[in-house]
Amino acid sequence: MEFLQQLFSKQSYDHQNFFLIAGPCVVEGEELVMEVADKVSSICKKLGIPYIFKASYRKANRTSASSFTGIGDEQAMKLVKKVGDEYGLPTTSDIHAHDEAAEAAKYFDILQIPAFLCRQTDLLVAAAETGKIVNVKKGQFVSGEAMKFALDKIQKAGNDKVMLTERGTTFGYHDLIVDYRNIPVMQGHNVPVVMDCTHSLQQPNQTSGVTGGNPQLIGTIAKAAIATGANGLFIETHPNPAVAKSDGANMLHLSKLEELLVQLVRIRKAVV
């Protein structure tokens, strides 16, 4: 937890290693979250990468009504908290409505605001008022410069512990494109900036009702983000993405994570 204190103190985080937010897209069960947390925390300890465990307790923004949304809020929240307690990790999950913030804050260290909701004032204020760190994903329809307005809403509510996440910009109906200028632009708001390496490769609005993706390019996105100075990376990972109940099309196979992180640490050392 010490690195989070440093991240939001007057100390500079620029010359330390990047941090990692990683885990499965959604809580599918205890076995999955424990397996991922055990593997990723072990890798990160070895490489000196601060690690935040991520898993959504509920997916509220699915394209199709038939998509998996979760195992139940309370059960999923308790499992994520159990991960944090057993492995000594900070945790995060997304919230979708203002009345979810206070309850989620009992279980998570960081409250994540989904990209589609980055302009929802009551949601941002409610998250801010919990006193937790708030991670706002940049909307696919928003510029890095315009994210200052989301930041301003949170800070005016009395919370300076904010990070912003780049996750691509809408490019036509079925694709996203990453503009890496958004990383230094959003750092210009004096907050840590994270690159979401998996959701930025989504191919939304498919006629099947299930979002597609390009997971073979996760390494490309991550390497470019570290080269352009991102403070942290967001990577959803799963031991078998093919059977994942949410976002399997753009998650990194857990077995490929260590090799990628080794490469990223080398790049980080070269650019600082």
Sequence and secondary structure as in RCSB ss.txt:
>XXXX:A:sequence
MEFLQQLFSKQSYDHQNFFLIAGPCVVEGEELVMEVADKVSSICKKLGIPYIFKASYRKANRTSASSFTGIGDEQ
AMKLVKKVGDEYGLPTTSDIHAHDEAAEAAKYFDILQIPAFLCRQTDLLVAAAETGKIVNVKKGQFVSGEAMKFA
LDKIQKAGNDKVMLTERGTTFGYHDLIVDYRNIPVMQGHNVPVVMDCTHSLQQPNQTSGVTGGNPQLIGTIAKAA
IATGANGLFIETHPNPAVAKSDGANMLHLSKLEELLVQLVRIRKAVV
>XXXX:A:secstr
 HHHHHHTSSS  TTS  EEEEE SB   HHHHHHHHHHHHHHHHHHT  EEEE BS     SSTTS   S HHH
HHHHHHHHHHHHT  EEEE  SGGGHHHHTTT SEEEE GGGTT HHHHHHHHHTTSEEEEE  TT  TTTHHHH
HHHHHHTT   EEEEE  EE SSS EE  TTHHHHHHTTSS EEEETTGGGEE   TTSS EE GGGHHHHHHHH
HHTT SEEEEEEES GGG SSSGGG EEGGGHHHHHHHHHHHHHHH 
